[in-house]
């Protein structure tokens, strides 16, 4: 069931705004859900996940969100690896974020561990029209057949109607190639939802964000979704992926065995590439990595300062850097 809290009307049109995505790395509360495999993140579990650690984790994530996206902060923030509405309620209430009055949308999905996608939004900048969970059916594949919902939210972003899809695709457990069919299914599910929206609303302005567990050059992104790296070739029915060029430069949001991946991306439809009628249009995209969320420990220099080293709390943030996309008029 979604928890959706209606907000107040926007103050007026802005000249610039931003949207962001952050994989929060195992953002659990401390309470065991008997329907989920979450015992590791309880006080007596493997990670000794106490209330004190939870509160510090909450503060750390809120600090990151508060500091990014310019003076106003992101109007929309997609999240991954969030357990439930308890976490979202506590996060939105953190002192660092209270001034923005963030509300949230979340559905309790089928992931066995109980982690989900979610979205925070500033109700002064974004009015929700509707939301829904999109099921990714993996029943024809081997291994786990339950995965996170794709969260679809329609709303008005300071006067401009947009549709947002928040994703967290199946992981690379078992190997990138072996697990790729699962991500191909997730990609096809997303592409069908986007295509249907574009069929019924020509030129719809769509924002696709998430942890895709694939890079911009992988087939799920470049072929199945068909996201294009060259902005000049993007039509109103295509998706543009600004992260392809960033990935080509060697940058990434997550490091595995000291090799960078750029799994966290925000893509947009062609309708957001031109400023027609003083509506929102794409400006730039960036990996957000201020010094305080960068690891400086020997052997991990430059990587995200993660929450845990093995089962030990190291007072970090996440094993992913967040990403931000800026829009202007």
N, C-alpha and C positions, 0 to 999 in steps of 0.2 A: 504494500500500500504506500502511495506517495504521501509525503508530508509537504504540502505546498501552501505557502503563506502569501496571501496577496499583499502587494505593496501600494504605496501612494503614487500619485501621478508624477511624472518627471518634472523637474523645475523648468526645463526649457532645453532647446537643442544645444548640444556642445559642438565645439569645433574639432575636438579630437577625443578619442577614448581607446580603451584596450580590452582585449579578452585574453585569458590565460588558461594554462593547463598545468596541473601538478600531480604527479604520482607521489602520494604521501608516505609510502612504504609502511605497510602493516599498521595502519591507524585504527587500532582496536580500542574499545573500552576495556575495563578490567573484569566484566561480568561474563560468566560462561553462558552461552546460548546452547541449550541441550540439543538443538536441531542442527548445530554447526560444529565443525572441527576447529574450535578456537581455544582449546584448553592451553595451548602453548603461551597464549597471551592473557594469562590470569596470574594472580600473585603466587600461586603454587606451581605454575607451569614452567616450562623450559626456560623462558625468558625472564622469569621472576618479575612479571609485569605488574608492579604495584601502583597504587593510586598516585604516589609521588612521581613515579616515572611517567604515568599517563598525563599528569598535569604539566610536567616539564615538556613532554612531547607536544602537548597542546600549545603551550607558549611558543615553542620553537617554530611550529608550522604557522601559527598566527603571525609571528614576526616576519617570516618570509612573505606571506601574502600581503601584509601591510606595507612592505617596503617596495613592492614592484608595481609597474604599470603607471608610473607618473603620479602627479599630485592627487588626482581623484581616485587612483587605484583602478584595477580592472572592474569593468561593469559586470563581467561574467567570469567565473572561474570554474572550469571543469576539474573534477577531482577523481582520482583512482585510489583503490585500496583503502576505502573508508568503510568501516564495519556497519554503522547504523545511524539512525537519527539522533541517538544520544550523543554521539561524537560530533555530529554537525551542529546540534544545539549548543554544545559546550564550546565548539570552535567559534561560532558566530558571536558568542557572548564574551569572548576574550577581550581584555582592555584594548589590545592593539587594533581590534576590528570594530569596536562598538560604534565609532563615529560614522561608519559606513552603513550600519544597520542591515548587514547582509542577511538575506533569507535563503532558504535552500529547498532543493527538490531531490528526492531520493526514492528509489523503489527497492524493496528487499528482494534481491535476486537469488538465483539458484546455486551460486558458487558454493562448493562444499565447505570452504573455509569461512565463508560469510563476509567476503570483501566485495565491495560494490563500487559502481560509478555514482557520481553525484554532481550537483552544480550549485554553487553559491551565486547569488545575483544581488546587485544593489537596486532596491526597489525604486529609488529616485531616478534611475537610469534605464531600468528594464521592467516592463510590465508583462507578466506571463499571460498568454492566451490559453495554452493547453500543454500537457506533457503526457508522455507515454513511455513504457519500457518496450524495447524491441528485442525479441527473443532470438538468440543465435543457436540454432539446432545442430548439435554436433553428433547426433545419434548414429550417423553412418560412419564414424571414425573410431579408431582404436583408443583405448585408455579412457580418461575422463570425458564424459559427454555433457557435463554441465559447466557453463561458463557465465561470465557476467553479462547482464543486459547491456545493450546500447541504449543510452538515455537520449530521448528526443524531446526537445523543448521548443515550442513556438512562442514568440513574443515580440514586443515592440521595443526596440533599442533606441531610446531617445528620438522617437518619431519615425523610425524605419523598421518595418517588419522583417525579422530574421528567423531562421530555423537553425537550431544548434543540435549536433549529435556528439555525445560524449562516449568515448570508446575505451575499453580495456580488453584487447584481444588475447587469445590463449597464449601462454608462455612458450618458451623454447625448451621446456623440460623434455629430455630424451633426445635433444639435438634439433638444430634449426631446420634441417631438411625433413626429418621424420615428423616434426610437428607442424610443418608448413600447410598441410591440408586443412588443419583446423583454422588457421588464420585466413586461408583462402575462402572458407565458408563464411567467416566473419566479414571479410571484405565484400563478398557477394551479397550478403544480407544488407550491409550498409549501402552498397551501390544500388540495390533494388529500391531501398527506401528513398534514397536521394533522387533516383530517376523518376519514381512515382511522383515525388513532390514537384520536380521540374516539369513533368508531363501535365500536371494539373495547374501549376502556377509558373508559366513561362518567365524566365528571368529571376526566379526566386533567389533570395540572398541566403546562402547556406554557409554555416561554419561547422567544419568537421574537425574535432579535436580528440586527442587521446594518447594513451600508451599503446601503440600498435604492435609492439614486440617484433617489428620489422622495420628496416631502414627505408628511406625514400626510394632506393634503387631496387628493392625487392619486388617480386612480381605481384604480390598482394596489393601493393600501393601503385606501382607503375602500370600494371596490366589489368588486374581485376577491377580496381577502382578507376584506373585510367587517369590518375592525377598527373598533370603536366608540369614540367619544370620551367618551360618557356612561357612567360606571361603573355607574349604577343600572339601565341597560337591558341589561347584559351577562349572558347565561345561561351555563351550563356548557359550551355548544357554541360560544360566541362568543370572539373575542379583544378585549381591551381595549387601547387605545392611549393612554397618558397623555401622549404627546408632541404630540397634537393641540392641547391647551390651551397647551402651552409654545410651540409654533409660532405659535399665534394671538397670543401676547404679543409676537411679533417676534423671538424668540430663534432661534438656529440653531447648527449644528455646523460649517458649511462656508460660505465666502463666495466667490461668483463674480461678478466685475464689481461688487463692493461690495454685492451683494444676498445676504442670508442664506438658506441652505437648511438644513432639518433632515432630512438624509438618514439620519442615524444614529439608530436607534430600538431600543427593547426593548419588545416587546408580550407580554402574558400571557393565558392562557386564563381563563375564568370560575372555574375551580377554585382559582385563586390569589387570589381576591378576598375570601374569607371565612376566618376562622381557626376551622375546624371541627376539634375534637379536638386542639387545640394543634399544628396543622401550619402550614407556612409560608403567609403571606398578604402581599399587597402593602401597602407602607407609603408610599413616595414614589419619584419619579424626578427626576434632575437631569442637566444638562449639566455635566461636570466641566471647569472652566477656571480653575485657579489662575494667578496672575499670571505665573509663570515659563514657561508655555506660550503666553502671549498675546504677539502681535507689538506692539511699540511704535514701529516704524519709520514715518516720515511716509508717509501714503497707505495704510497697512495697519493703522492703530491698531485694536486690539480683535480682529483676526483671529487664527486659529491661527498660531503661529510655525512655519512649515513648514521642511522639511529643506533644500530647494534654492530658490534664486531663479534661474530659468532653469536652466542647467547648473552653477551655482556653489553649492557647499556653504556654508550659512550657519549651520551648527551648531544647527539647529532640531529639531523633534520630529515633527510631522505637519501636513498641511494640513487635518486634521479635529480637532475636539475629541472626546474620549471621552464616553460616556454611562454612567450608573450607575443601577441600579434596586435599591431596598432592600426587603428582606422582613423581617417579624418574626412572632412567635408571639402 
